[in-house]
Amino acid sequence: MSSTSNVGSCPANTADVARSRKLIFLVTEDWYFVSHRFELAVAASRAGYDVVVATRVDRHGKRITDAGFTLCPVAFNRSGLNPLEEFRTLMQLVRLYRREVPDIVHHVALKPVIYGSVAARIAGVKGVVNALGGLGYVFSSTSLRAKMLRWIVRPALKLALGGRNSRLIVQNRDDRDIIVADGLADAGSVSLIRGAGVDPSAYRQVTVASEMPLVILPARLLREKGVGEFVDAARLLRGRGVKARFSLVGKPDLANPSSVSQREIDAWVGEGVVEYWGWQDDMPGIFSQAQIVCLPTYYGEGLPKSLLEAAASGCAIVTTDIPGCREIVQHGVTGWLVPKQDARALANALQQAIEQPGLRQQYGASARALIAGDFSMDRVTEATVAIYDELVAPK
């Protein structure tokens, strides 16, 4: 299905027949919905919600419709700044909400939160759930483009989060405190749900023994995800004679201005400093091969799902000491925390993890226990569906 399809191609609403409560997920990309919100949609369906997914459709449309969800393609451009194009997207959403008449809309990420909230007000949607998986590129990048966007986004976000019957879900305490302190949302409308959840039973625990431990960076290949620091650390460790394999698992995100280029990746691979595995659908299988997961991000994370998956797999984790990452990793207990944008400190922590298999086994076991107790998929879906039920309950 073409990514330029509009909302007119989704099935018509049959308003004349009795229906369950209707929930629309608005997400920029179908792969993100499948990766981060699919299980939540299944739980909502089991709880009696008629689920509609509005997103840009690329490769996962069949997976969505096979689950029994209605799919409405939306022509989202995550990095678009053309005023006419953006207005058309907003009007698409207004038409969608008016036609589908949802009881709840759940907007995921910054652009859907802003556009979807405006559309929901125009269309008179009863309940709005906004979810920010971190503050992202606009708030974390130091580029001139990001700084200029912040002048526009801050007031727009404040307007979006100020709806009468709306809730904001954030994934870590730091983001909650920043949003409330900046006056972007009232404390009473903000709910802390830590991450997208993970099912520990779906992940196989890694084996500790390996003559050449595998270290992976599983992420979109953005500069703020610490890709450059990962490569530099691998290069430093090779110079020290440390034996390990380093692999980038993910692909460039050309819709994001901070994406690394394929030319850079090819150069690193040609140098022999890292392997490039690209996008992988079977992430449980990938994590089962890795002894160490490294995410040296300074992106403005919510709570990285890759770290949840790494912990569920019992991998040793090396990551940066920033909001979101330290929700999972406690230094010296469940992994290693290092300063952001410090390749030497990253290399030192990775060297410890590579050369001390007993310690990484200990940290990995502690991280897996933490996931089972605090970050399970059941906990996340139960807390989120409870918010839906609260918003649609008779007042």
Secondary structure, DSSP 8 states (H G I E B T S, - for coil): --TT--GGGS----TTS---EEEEEEEEEHHHIIIIIHHHHHHHHHTTEEEEEEEE-SS-HHHHHHTT-EEEE----TT---HHHHHHHHHHHHHHHHHH--SEEEEESHHHHHHHHHHHHHHT-SEEEEEESS-HHHHH--SHHHHHHHHHHHHHHHHHTT-TTEEEEESSHHHHHHHHHTTSS-GGGEEE--SS-B-GGGS-------SS-EEEEES--BGGGTHHHHHHHHHHHHHTT---EEEEES---TTSTTB--HHHHHHHHHHTS-EE----S-HHHHHHH-SEEEE---S--S--HHHHHHHHTT-EEEEESSTTHHHH--BTTTBEEE-TT-HHHHHHHHHHHHH-HHHHHHHHHHHHHHHHHHSBHHHHHHHHHHHHHHHHS--
